[in-house]
Amino acid sequence: MNDTPPQEPERLRIPRRAFDVITSHVQNYGQQEMESGGFLLTAPRQARVQVLALAGSAGIVRGAGLFIITAPALDRLFTHAETDGLQVRAMFHSHRAEAFLSPTDRRYSLRAQGFINAVVPDYATPTADPAAWGWWRHDNDWVTCPPAQITPDDSHPLQVVAFDAEGLHAQPDGL
């Protein structure tokens, strides 16, 4: 019998610049009283985030207390990930005030084993500090997990794209 406790999954490693881009994206929509979000992609079974995919326009529905990514937009993102040998590891989205998983989040977020869901609070004035966000991992249900680790920007490259039902669009300036 093995009495060794199960090992915690490795925390995602994300460059500092990604958090700045995410908070700018969230704030842009939050100041219009709309939620927004995106996804973090890695190589399979790796913790280093290689692609930050921000939600674009076509097939994305936003409002106060509302953020919907339609099937065509998800298809474009997941097709890109598969083509490029990447794995969609985490989603982030914003809330007006607190970082929590709403009943809608719990029911309709991607619920794959090990998938991470982060909530960025205070969407009109978000913080780039991942420790102030809410972090959950799906393990037969949503359980809290440690925040992603910030890495120096020069430790690895980060591709920033916008995705929507029309495809992926490079974001060279990150916004």
Buried (B, 14 or more C-beta within 10 A) or exposed (E): EEEEEEEEBEBBBBBBBBBBBBBBBBBBBBEEEBBBBBBBBBBEEBBBBBBBBBBBEEBBEBEEEEBBBEEEBBEBBBEBBEEEEBBBBBBBBBBBEEBEBEEEBBEEBBEEEEBBBBBBBBBBEBBBEBEEBBBBBBEEEBEEBEBBEBBEEEEEEBBBBBBBBBBBEEBEEBE
